[in-house]
């Protein structure tokens, strides 16, 4: 008799969740035991159901997928988590894996690959396709911004001037200049434009 793998889905888009449900339920070893449209509900179901594998998106309402991963791992250190997301930046992959995800797939992955990732993770192994491995290799170790530098970077990607950043964050304009200089140096960027490009490419910042 085949071992049943109990799977929890955390995905805010109804159609995407239904499509994933259909693909997974077609496999004789997979049983969907719960579905959640947001992180808070997903955490509640995880705590109650204790699934074998959790499949989640990173872009969720109210709470990011990164935070959900950390919360799930806090509840159960051995939580086996598969990320299925549109985010493809090197920072996204790094943050997800660092938080505790055992597999990282983009949403253009085939149903067969998603199933393979779940089966692999259930065995206690990581599943990182070549594209995810490439993203991890691209990540620059020097990018370790402070929370304030991250806030300034978000403002920069939105086209704010130093004065506008100072007003938004309620800090001195001189302090803003210090933060900008520091984050440009850490990112290896020549100017604000290049920093914006790097931030978007690597998933440091996401523009809706």
Secondary structure, DSSP 8 states (H G I E B T S, - for coil): ----EEEEEE-S-HHHHHHHHHHHHTSTTEEEEEEESSHHHHHHHHHHH--SEEEE-S--SSS-HHHHHHHHHHH-TT--EEEEES---HHHHHHHHHHT-SEEEETTS-HHHHHHHHHHHHTT--EE-HHHHHHHHH--TT----HHHHHHHHHHHTT--HHHHHHHHTS-HHHHHHHHHHHHHHHT-SSHHHHHHHHHHTTSS---
